[in-house]
Amino acid sequence: MMKWEGLIDDNSAVLDVDRYSEKLRQFSVENVRIYSAYNKKLETLKKNMFKDFENCLSNGFVIEKRGEKNISAKNPQITIILWEEKGEDNSLVLSFRKTYGDNWRFTLFIEPIEKKFEKLTEDLGWYVDHEGNLETFKNDEKTNEFYKNEVIRTERIIKEKKSVFKEIDKLNFKISLWHKNNLIDSYITFEDCLYKAVELS
């Protein structure tokens, strides 16, 4: 096993790109593990939101499921739809399509109640692709100095993430209700968020 501790501060050590890359690879793998745990909790919340949608509107509406992340409730006057738009992992869309009258579209933005948990989603800047290659979106010249600075930077981020990750069982989300880029309010439960959207529409 490669001994890494002390290499950065030891001026006598010869640091090469391979060693830097190995450390960045380790950080990238750890970053995926941490984010996956965060995302699992987020996906559980969204799954419960779809269940709550059905429970809240089952009386007086015909419920139609169009997959795990698309559900509608219909009656002769209105169709209410909840879905996840492609590429929008931390939000859902709630729309009201009326037979007569204005249509309304809301965005339900999901975020941790405590700001410290936002650290879990911070972009590391490095990842390991499906072929096992270390990749980055950074366009800097890939010199030894660049890799050295990246190891120092990513190590700091991973340490902060691991510290917050220890408390992930305490992670709770809030749902912010937005309409036309305006924040209406934030809610702890989907039911409260839904009823406010119904009131406004």
Backbone torsions as a table, in degrees:
resi	resn	phi	psi	omega
1	MET	NA	132.7	-176.0
2	MET	-69.2	133.2	175.8
3	LYS	-86.6	116.3	-176.8
4	TRP	-104.1	-36.3	-174.3
5	GLU	-54.2	129.4	175.5
6	GLY	92.0	-12.6	-175.8
7	LEU	-67.5	-39.5	-176.5
8	ILE	-63.8	-40.1	-175.9
9	ASP	-87.4	-9.3	-178.5
10	ASP	-92.0	103.9	-176.4
11	ASN	-65.7	-18.7	-179.4
12	SER	-80.9	-14.1	-178.7
13	ALA	-78.4	139.9	176.8
14	VAL	-93.1	111.8	-177.2
15	LEU	-99.2	122.2	179.0
16	ASP	-114.8	168.6	-175.7
17	VAL	-60.8	-36.8	-179.3
18	ASP	-60.5	-42.4	180.0
19	ARG	-69.1	-41.8	176.1
20	TYR	-60.3	-45.6	-177.8
21	SER	-61.3	-38.6	179.7
22	GLU	-63.8	-41.5	178.6
23	LYS	-66.6	-41.8	177.7
24	LEU	-64.1	-34.3	176.2
25	ARG	-63.6	-44.3	179.3
26	GLN	-61.0	-43.9	179.2
27	PHE	-64.5	-39.0	-179.5
28	SER	-63.9	-42.5	178.5
29	VAL	-64.6	-42.6	179.0
30	GLU	-64.4	-38.4	179.5
31	ASN	-62.5	-41.3	178.0
32	VAL	-64.3	-41.3	179.8
33	ARG	-60.9	-44.7	-178.9
34	ILE	-66.7	-46.3	-179.0
35	TYR	-65.3	-36.2	-180.0
36	SER	-62.2	-39.0	178.2
37	ALA	-67.1	-41.1	176.3
38	TYR	-62.1	-47.6	-176.9
39	ASN	-64.5	-32.3	177.9
40	LYS	-62.6	-41.0	178.4
41	LYS	-68.7	-38.2	177.9
42	LEU	-64.3	-43.5	-179.9
43	GLU	-65.9	-34.3	176.8
44	THR	-64.1	-42.8	178.0
45	LEU	-61.0	-47.1	-179.2
46	LYS	-62.5	-39.6	177.5
47	LYS	-60.1	-41.6	178.2
48	ASN	-68.1	-31.1	178.1
49	MET	-65.7	-38.8	177.1
50	PHE	-66.6	-37.3	176.3
51	LYS	-65.3	-42.4	179.6
52	ASP	-64.5	-37.7	176.8
53	PHE	-56.8	-48.2	-179.7
54	GLU	-64.1	-43.3	-178.9
55	ASN	-65.1	-40.6	-176.9
56	CYS	-70.2	-29.8	-172.2
57	LEU	-112.8	6.8	-176.7
58	SER	-67.0	-23.2	179.9
59	ASN	-91.6	108.4	178.1
60	GLY	97.9	-4.3	179.6
61	PHE	-126.8	153.2	171.0
62	VAL	-95.4	120.9	-177.8
63	ILE	-91.1	131.2	177.0
64	GLU	-127.9	121.1	177.8
65	LYS	-96.8	133.0	-179.9
66	ARG	-120.4	42.2	-175.1
67	GLY	116.5	179.8	-176.4
68	GLU	-69.1	-26.0	-173.1
69	LYS	-125.9	37.6	176.5
70	ASN	-158.1	117.6	-178.0
71	ILE	-144.1	145.7	179.2
72	SER	-132.9	155.9	175.1
73	ALA	-128.4	124.9	-173.4
74	LYS	-124.8	143.5	164.1
75	ASN	-142.5	177.4	-175.1
76	PRO	-61.3	-22.1	-176.4
77	GLN	-94.3	-27.7	-170.4
78	ILE	-155.9	151.3	170.2
79	THR	-121.3	124.6	178.7
80	ILE	-110.5	127.5	-175.9
81	ILE	-125.4	136.8	174.2
82	LEU	-121.2	126.4	179.3
83	TRP	-154.1	164.9	175.8
84	GLU	-106.5	122.6	177.6
85	GLU	-76.8	145.3	-177.9
86	LYS	-57.6	130.0	177.4
87	GLY	85.8	-2.3	-179.6
88	GLU	-109.1	80.7	-173.4
89	ASP	-68.7	-30.2	-172.9
90	ASN	-106.7	26.0	177.1
91	SER	-153.1	159.7	173.6
92	LEU	-129.3	159.6	177.7
93	VAL	-111.3	135.9	177.7
94	LEU	-123.7	118.0	-178.2
95	SER	-123.7	150.2	178.7
96	PHE	-120.9	112.5	179.7
97	ARG	-110.8	108.2	-174.3
98	LYS	-93.2	146.2	174.9
99	THR	-65.1	-38.5	176.2
100	TYR	-134.0	132.4	179.0
101	GLY	111.1	-175.5	-176.5
102	ASP	-75.7	147.0	171.5
103	ASN	-93.6	148.1	-179.2
104	TRP	-127.2	142.0	177.3
105	ARG	-131.1	126.2	178.8
106	PHE	-118.1	151.9	170.5
107	THR	-111.6	130.9	177.7
108	LEU	-105.0	102.4	-176.8
109	PHE	-92.0	124.8	-174.5
110	ILE	-104.9	126.8	-179.1
111	GLU	-148.8	156.8	179.2
112	PRO	-61.7	143.9	176.4
113	ILE	-65.6	-44.4	179.4
114	GLU	-92.1	128.9	-175.9
115	LYS	-58.8	-31.0	-175.8
116	LYS	-61.3	-27.3	-178.8
117	PHE	-74.4	-14.2	175.5
118	GLU	-64.4	-23.2	178.1
119	LYS	-57.9	-29.6	-177.2
120	LEU	-64.4	-21.1	-178.4
121	THR	-103.1	2.9	-179.3
122	GLU	-61.5	134.9	-179.3
123	ASP	-71.4	128.0	179.6
124	LEU	-78.2	-29.5	-178.3
125	GLY	93.7	-5.7	-179.8
126	TRP	-134.9	149.9	176.7
127	TYR	-155.5	162.1	176.4
128	VAL	-106.8	121.2	-176.1
129	ASP	-76.3	179.1	-174.6
130	HIS	-66.1	-14.3	177.0
131	GLU	-98.3	3.8	177.8
132	GLY	87.3	10.7	-179.6
133	ASN	-89.2	139.1	176.8
134	LEU	-77.4	127.2	-176.7
135	GLU	-131.6	157.8	175.6
136	THR	-146.4	153.3	176.4
137	PHE	-90.1	-2.9	-178.5
138	LYS	-72.1	138.3	-177.7
139	ASN	-101.7	8.5	-179.1
140	ASP	-62.8	157.1	174.6
141	GLU	-65.6	128.2	-172.4
142	LYS	-84.1	73.6	178.1
143	THR	-95.5	170.6	175.7
144	ASN	-58.3	-39.5	-179.3
145	GLU	-64.2	-39.8	177.2
146	PHE	-59.6	-49.0	-178.8
147	TYR	-64.2	-39.5	178.9
148	LYS	-60.3	-47.0	-179.9
149	ASN	-65.0	-35.9	179.4
150	GLU	-68.5	-37.9	177.1
151	VAL	-63.0	-44.9	179.6
152	ILE	-62.4	-44.2	-178.2
153	ARG	-66.5	-48.7	-177.0
154	THR	-69.9	-31.5	177.1
155	GLU	-63.1	-40.6	178.3
156	ARG	-62.5	-44.4	-179.2
157	ILE	-63.4	-45.1	-178.9
158	ILE	-63.9	-39.4	178.1
159	LYS	-62.2	-41.8	178.5
160	GLU	-65.8	-41.8	179.8
161	LYS	-64.7	-42.8	-178.8
162	LYS	-64.6	-34.9	178.5
163	SER	-64.2	-44.6	178.6
164	VAL	-70.9	-36.6	-177.3
165	PHE	-58.9	-28.5	179.2
166	LYS	-61.2	-21.9	-177.4
167	GLU	-106.9	17.0	-172.9
168	ILE	-61.4	-24.1	177.4
169	ASP	-66.1	-17.8	178.9
170	LYS	-93.7	0.9	-176.9
171	LEU	-68.4	124.1	174.4
172	ASN	-130.9	149.8	-176.8
173	PHE	-109.0	157.6	168.9
174	LYS	-119.6	157.1	-178.5
175	ILE	-116.2	115.3	178.7
176	SER	-95.5	128.3	-178.6
177	LEU	-95.9	120.6	-178.1
178	TRP	-119.7	144.3	174.4
179	HIS	-140.1	121.2	-179.5
180	LYS	50.5	50.4	177.8
181	ASN	65.0	15.4	176.4
182	ASN	-113.0	129.9	177.4
183	LEU	-77.0	123.1	176.8
184	ILE	-82.4	-56.3	179.0
185	ASP	-177.2	173.4	177.2
186	SER	-116.6	147.0	-173.8
187	TYR	-136.4	151.3	177.4
188	ILE	-85.6	-34.1	-178.0
189	THR	-112.7	149.5	177.0
190	PHE	-65.5	-37.3	-179.3
191	GLU	-55.5	-47.4	-179.8
192	ASP	-62.9	-39.3	179.2
193	CYS	-64.6	-44.8	179.9
194	LEU	-61.9	-46.6	-176.6
195	TYR	-65.8	-33.5	175.9
196	LYS	-67.1	-40.5	177.9
197	ALA	-64.3	-40.1	177.1
198	VAL	-61.8	-43.3	-179.8
199	GLU	-61.2	-41.6	-176.9
200	LEU	-74.3	-32.5	-175.6
201	SER	-81.8	NA	NA
